[in-house]
Amino acid sequence: MYLNVYLQEKGYLSFDESEPKSFEAMNKGSKAFALDPSRVYIHLRDKFSCGCVDRDGYEDIRNSVKESLMSLEVEGEKVVRSLFFKEDLYNGECLHDAPDLVVLPFEGFDLKGSIARKDLYGKGPLTGGHTREDATFYINRPMDCTNPDIVDAGVTVLSLLGIDTSGLDGKALLRAD
């Protein structure tokens, strides 16, 4: 699934070129765009140099994009399983940099942010993937946890590299021996 094609079809996104090579060709009137993997940004005036959405209209646009994406179907099948606002997933001093919406698809759908595609869906050059439910994190050291969370993986790897992880979500999974 190509989210930017959908956003174009719904009038949230347009380009000044018929075959854009980059987001530099995005029309200044565009209200939203998507980046891999399944991150949607509202084109805010005070965040992006060519943004057009004022803070007053932010919630209306964000809610409208959410409703539209939640209703997306392909051949009678719903595409979007869950959709999160950034404050549902992120916090801290960099919250303003987070995507405004994060879209999780039902199994069988892979959401992409390509601007080169013209069809809403089709097989791309890369196929396959994993979900939160079927991802594997292997570590060959004793763990201090029986129920790890995905946010713990990054902290664990960084701690193994000797990098300070204070201030990050998650915890190192290694047992102190």
C-alpha positions, -999 to +999 in steps of 0.1 A: +000+000+000+013+034-010+001+059+015+011+089-005-010+077-034-039+075-010-032+109+004-031+123-031-064+107-040-080+122-009-067+157-016-042+159+012-011+158-010-001+171-044+031+176-063+042+203-088+057+177-111+039+147-127+067+124-117+083+138-086+118+126-077+118+140-041+096+157-016+111+190-028+084+188-056+056+187-030+030+215-036+030+241-009-008+235-004-002+199+006-016+192+041-001+157+048+025+133+036+038+098+045+073+085+051+084+049+055+074+030+076+038+042+079+045+075+094+022+104+085+032+141+090+009+171+089+025+197+068+027+224+095+037+259+086+059+263+117+076+229+113+083+226+075+097+253+053+069+251+028+042+239+052+007+253+049-012+241+079-015+265+108-016+253+144-053+263+146-062+238+119-038+210+130-063+189+150-089+191+123-065+180+096-050+153+118-084+139+127-096+141+091-066+121+079-071+096+107-107+090+098-099+087+062-071+062+068-092+041+092-118+037+064-093+026+038-103-007+022-088-027-007-110-052-024-134-051+006-107-056+032-099-030+058-062-020+056-056-001+089-058-021+121-047+008+144-037+044+141-019+064+168-014+100+174+022+109+183+014+117+219+001+081+223+035+067+215+062+093+222+071+118+249+099+140+259+117+170+245+117+157+209+079+150+207+076+178+182+098+159+157+077+127+159+053+117+132+018+131+137+002+097+130+016+062+130-004+037+110-004-001+118-019-023+090-037-056+092-016-086+083-010-088+046-006-051+041+027-033+040+024+005+042+050+025+022+057+062+017+070+061-019+062+091-041+072+074-073+043+050-073+011+058-091-010+028-080-025+025-045-012-010-041+010-035-058+041-056-052+072-035-046+109-046-049+110-055-013+085-080+002+082-096+035+085-081+069+077-086+105+052-072+129+054-065+166+037-098+172+061-119+153+095-101+156+124-119+171+151-105+193+179-129+200+206-123+226+232-148+237+236-135+272+217-141+304+186-119+306+170-103+336+135-102+322+109-128+313+086-104+294+107-080+272+091-052+253+102-040+219+115-007+234+140-027+255+158-040+224+174-006+215+184+001+251+200-034+254+220-030+222+232+005+232+242-007+267+262-036+251+281-009+231+288+010+263+265+039+253+246+058+280+209+050+278+197+073+306+166+092+294+156+065+269+124+045+271+130+008+279+155-010+300+186-031+293+176-068+294+210-081+305+214-097+339+241-081+361+265-109+370 
